Amino acid sequence: MTKSLNIKPPMSYQGGKQKIASKIVNFIFQEEYDAFVDVCCGSGAVSIELFNRNFLAENIYMFDGGPIGAFWQMVSEGTFDLDKFEKCIDKIPKDKSKIKEYLKDLSDMEFSHIEDAIYEYLILQAGSFGAKQIWDKSGKFLNTSFRDYWMPTETSSRKSPVNPMMPMPDTLFNNVKNIVENMMGIRSTHTLVDNIDFDFILSQHKKIAIYIDPPYSKTTGYGLEVNLSKFIKNAKKYGDVYVSEYQPVSEKYIIMNKTNKGGISGNSNKVMVEYLSKVNMV
């Protein structure tokens, strides 16, 4: 598959795979699959990479139980309203120094269903400090903290400003617009991993690849728990399972990424290694 499109994930997202999505797709598609199942899809980086290589949208299945899953379901159903989103974008202050306070106030909103607040959610997630995943519970947003607009001083080691959103509003809108206008054919459901109907997916295809990018063990959770061993045991009945984690879960794996993690003092040299493992279908 050759890359021909340039759709990008909507925003910065904790655990997002945008920088290594190509490596993930290359490893998985050493074999021939006619369907791709993206579990805990998050910002959709891996599915977007696959779509950009002209893999048919209707053969991509995306699942996530967090608010981002509601966004992807609305994309798949064609119910995301770009005009409404643009109006929400236009309300963001043009003065970058005022954006953080605006996001804090916006995060206090209450709603009946996450679909009613999905436009605001995308904006909040783009401004989330450290790209931490924001989630919803009982009609409120949780795990919310936002970036300051930071300008370098004469003594700063960093010389460029730090924006309060990643990406900034205009780019966020364009990223979402490209997704909504091009990826409507995907099949996406806002649901927990235990509710995925693998029987239906397998009935539509000959051979499926199932990729899961769960909250990594011993890291800050995303508001949802995933029993990974239980998931793998069930999913491998339906297809080959590929798992991202900080340790291999099978003997077949590649190293996806190595990241230096500084401690609070900035002196830690701890290296975090991400693995992509393959568990064969039984």
KATA-V719990 format. One record per pair of residues at least 4 apart in sequence whose ideal C-beta (glycine too) atoms are under 8 Angstrom apart, sorted by the first residue. I is the first residue (numbers start at 1). J is the second residue. Records with the same first field share a line. If there is no record, write none. Layout:
BEGIN
I = J ; J
END
This chain:
BEGIN
1 = 25 ; 29 ; 50 ; 53 ; 54 ; 55
2 = 53 ; 54
3 = 22 ; 49 ; 52 ; 53
4 = 52 ; 53 ; 54
5 = 51 ; 52 ; 53 ; 54 ; 182
6 = 52
7 = 48 ; 51 ; 52 ; 175 ; 178 ; 179 ; 182 ; 183
8 = 18 ; 48 ; 175 ; 178
9 = 13 ; 16 ; 18 ; 43 ; 44 ; 45 ; 48 ; 175
10 = 43 ; 44 ; 71 ; 122 ; 126 ; 172 ; 175 ; 176 ; 179
11 = 43 ; 122 ; 125 ; 126 ; 131 ; 166 ; 167 ; 172 ; 175
12 = 16 ; 43 ; 126 ; 128 ; 131 ; 166 ; 167
13 = 42 ; 43 ; 68 ; 125 ; 131 ; 133
14 = 128 ; 130 ; 131 ; 132 ; 133 ; 222
15 = 42 ; 133 ; 213 ; 215 ; 216 ; 222
16 = 42 ; 43 ; 45 ; 131
17 = 21 ; 24 ; 42 ; 45 ; 46 ; 213 ; 244
18 = 43 ; 45
19 = 257
20 = 24 ; 256 ; 257 ; 274
21 = 25 ; 45 ; 46 ; 48 ; 49
22 = 26 ; 49
23 = 27 ; 254 ; 256 ; 276
24 = 28 ; 46 ; 49 ; 211 ; 242 ; 244 ; 256 ; 276
25 = 29 ; 46 ; 49 ; 50 ; 53
26 = 30
27 = 242 ; 254 ; 276 ; 278
28 = 33 ; 36 ; 209 ; 211 ; 242 ; 278
29 = 33 ; 50 ; 209
31 = 207 ; 209 ; 240
32 = 207
33 = 207 ; 208 ; 209 ; 239 ; 240
34 = 59 ; 205 ; 206 ; 207 ; 208
35 = 59 ; 60 ; 61 ; 201 ; 204 ; 205 ; 207 ; 208 ; 209 ; 239
36 = 47 ; 50 ; 55 ; 59 ; 60 ; 61 ; 208 ; 209 ; 211
37 = 61 ; 63 ; 196 ; 198 ; 201 ; 208 ; 209 ; 210 ; 211 ; 239
38 = 44 ; 46 ; 47 ; 60 ; 61 ; 62 ; 63 ; 211 ; 213
39 = 63 ; 64 ; 193 ; 196 ; 210 ; 211 ; 212 ; 213 ; 214 ; 231 ; 235
40 = 63 ; 64 ; 65 ; 193 ; 212 ; 213 ; 214 ; 215 ; 226
41 = 46 ; 47 ; 62 ; 63 ; 64 ; 68 ; 69 ; 72 ; 188 ; 213
42 = 64 ; 66 ; 68 ; 133 ; 213
43 = 68
44 = 48 ; 62 ; 68 ; 72 ; 179
45 = 49
46 = 50 ; 211 ; 213
47 = 51 ; 60 ; 62 ; 186
48 = 52 ; 179 ; 183
49 = 53
50 = 55 ; 60
51 = 55 ; 57 ; 60 ; 182 ; 183 ; 186
55 = 59 ; 60
56 = 60 ; 185
57 = 183 ; 184 ; 185 ; 186
58 = 185 ; 186 ; 187
59 = 205
60 = 186 ; 187
61 = 186 ; 187 ; 188 ; 189 ; 201
62 = 69 ; 72 ; 76 ; 186 ; 187 ; 188 ; 189
63 = 69 ; 188 ; 189 ; 191 ; 193 ; 196
64 = 68 ; 69 ; 72 ; 190
65 = 69 ; 190 ; 191 ; 192 ; 193 ; 224
66 = 133 ; 135 ; 136 ; 222 ; 223 ; 224
67 = 71 ; 114 ; 118 ; 121 ; 125 ; 134 ; 135 ; 136
68 = 72 ; 121 ; 125 ; 133
69 = 73 ; 188 ; 189 ; 190 ; 191
70 = 74 ; 114 ; 115 ; 118 ; 121 ; 190
71 = 75 ; 80 ; 118 ; 121 ; 122
72 = 76 ; 186 ; 188 ; 190
73 = 77 ; 188 ; 189 ; 190
74 = 79 ; 80 ; 115 ; 118
75 = 80 ; 179 ; 180 ; 183 ; 184 ; 186 ; 188
76 = 183 ; 184 ; 185 ; 186 ; 187 ; 188 ; 189
78 = 184
80 = 85 ; 118 ; 176 ; 180
81 = 85 ; 119
82 = 86 ; 176 ; 177 ; 180 ; 181
83 = 87
84 = 88 ; 119
85 = 89 ; 119 ; 122 ; 173 ; 176
86 = 90 ; 173
87 = 91
88 = 92 ; 119 ; 120 ; 123
89 = 123 ; 169 ; 170 ; 172 ; 173
91 = 102
92 = 99 ; 102 ; 123 ; 165 ; 169
93 = 98 ; 99 ; 102
95 = 99
96 = 149 ; 163 ; 164
97 = 149
98 = 102
99 = 103 ; 127 ; 146 ; 149 ; 164 ; 165
100 = 104 ; 127 ; 146 ; 147 ; 148 ; 149 ; 164
101 = 105
102 = 106
103 = 107 ; 123 ; 124 ; 127 ; 146 ; 164
104 = 108 ; 144 ; 146
106 = 120 ; 123 ; 124
107 = 124 ; 134 ; 141 ; 144 ; 146
109 = 117 ; 120 ; 141
110 = 139 ; 140
111 = 116 ; 117 ; 136 ; 139 ; 140
112 = 116 ; 139
113 = 117
114 = 118 ; 121 ; 136 ; 190
117 = 121 ; 136 ; 141
118 = 122
119 = 123
120 = 124
121 = 125 ; 134 ; 136 ; 141
122 = 126 ; 172 ; 176
123 = 127 ; 165 ; 169 ; 172
124 = 128 ; 134 ; 141 ; 144 ; 146
125 = 131 ; 133 ; 134
126 = 165 ; 166 ; 167 ; 169 ; 172
127 = 146 ; 147 ; 164 ; 165 ; 166
128 = 132 ; 133 ; 134 ; 144 ; 145 ; 146 ; 147
129 = 145 ; 146 ; 147
131 = 166
132 = 143 ; 145 ; 220
133 = 143 ; 222 ; 223
134 = 141 ; 142 ; 143 ; 144
135 = 141 ; 142 ; 143 ; 222 ; 223 ; 224
136 = 140 ; 141 ; 142
137 = 142 ; 223
142 = 223
143 = 223
146 = 164
147 = 162 ; 163 ; 164 ; 165 ; 166
148 = 162 ; 164
149 = 161 ; 162 ; 163 ; 164
150 = 161 ; 162
151 = 161
152 = 156 ; 158 ; 159 ; 160 ; 161
158 = 162
163 = 168
165 = 169 ; 172
167 = 171 ; 172 ; 175
168 = 172
169 = 173
170 = 174
171 = 175
172 = 176
173 = 177
174 = 178
175 = 179
176 = 180
177 = 181
178 = 182
179 = 183
180 = 184
189 = 196
191 = 195 ; 196
192 = 224
193 = 212 ; 214 ; 226 ; 231
194 = 231
196 = 201
197 = 201
198 = 202 ; 210 ; 234 ; 235 ; 237 ; 238 ; 239
199 = 203 ; 238
200 = 204
201 = 205 ; 208 ; 238
202 = 208 ; 238 ; 239
207 = 239
208 = 238 ; 239 ; 240
209 = 239 ; 240 ; 242
210 = 235 ; 238 ; 239 ; 240 ; 241 ; 242
211 = 241 ; 242 ; 243 ; 244
212 = 226 ; 228 ; 231 ; 232 ; 235 ; 241 ; 242 ; 243 ; 244
213 = 244
214 = 226 ; 228 ; 231 ; 243 ; 244 ; 245
215 = 219 ; 220 ; 221 ; 222 ; 224 ; 225 ; 226
216 = 244 ; 245 ; 246
217 = 228 ; 245 ; 246 ; 247
218 = 246
219 = 246
221 = 225
226 = 231
227 = 231
228 = 232 ; 243 ; 245 ; 249
229 = 233
230 = 234
231 = 235
232 = 236 ; 241 ; 243 ; 249 ; 279
235 = 239 ; 241
236 = 240 ; 241 ; 279 ; 280 ; 281 ; 282
237 = 281 ; 282
238 = 281
239 = 281
240 = 278 ; 279 ; 280 ; 281
241 = 278 ; 279 ; 281
242 = 276 ; 277 ; 278 ; 279
243 = 249 ; 250 ; 276 ; 277 ; 279
244 = 256 ; 274 ; 275 ; 276
245 = 249 ; 274 ; 275 ; 277
246 = 272 ; 273 ; 274 ; 275
247 = 275
248 = 253 ; 275 ; 277
249 = 253 ; 275 ; 277 ; 279
250 = 277 ; 278 ; 279
252 = 277 ; 278 ; 279 ; 280
253 = 275 ; 276 ; 277 ; 278
254 = 275 ; 276
255 = 273 ; 274 ; 275
256 = 274 ; 275 ; 276
257 = 273 ; 274
258 = 271 ; 272 ; 273 ; 274
259 = 271 ; 272 ; 274
260 = 269 ; 270 ; 271 ; 272
261 = 268 ; 270 ; 271 ; 272
262 = 266 ; 267 ; 268
263 = 267 ; 268 ; 270
END
